[in-house]
């Protein structure tokens, strides 16, 4: 009788653990589907990796399309810069971020390195 009660209590604990684990898996799946800009938080004291409210005002006031060209070699991307550019890209439909590899587009990289140059977007 004592073993049966212990078995029943252990079964309930196992079932509850399985339900909690299943809920955590589902929450994790939904969280991973969110865009990175929504799931990464700047916890630095000076908010070094955040976009300021002034920048948001300027970006929201854009009435023309702006293309930000990020010239970087494949595999050499800086995660901080990539995160910041994705935040800019998500702020407005007028902002587009284009990554250009100088090994693939050498003429573009040379042209960007010789300002002033206005490129059509």
Number of C-alpha atoms within 10 A of each C-alpha: 6 7 8 9 10 11 12 12 12 12 12 12 12 12 12 12 12 12 12 11 12 12 12 12 12 11 11 11 11 10 13 11 9 10 12 13 16 10 10 9 11 11 10 9 6 8 11 11 15 14 14 10 9 9 12 13 10 9 18 13 11 13 9 9 11 17 15 14 15 17 18 15 13 12 7 8 13 9 9 11 12 14 16 14 20 16 18 21 20 15 16 16 15 17 18 18 16 13 15 17 17 16 13 11 11 12 11 15 18 11 13 15 11 8 8 8 9 8 9 6 9
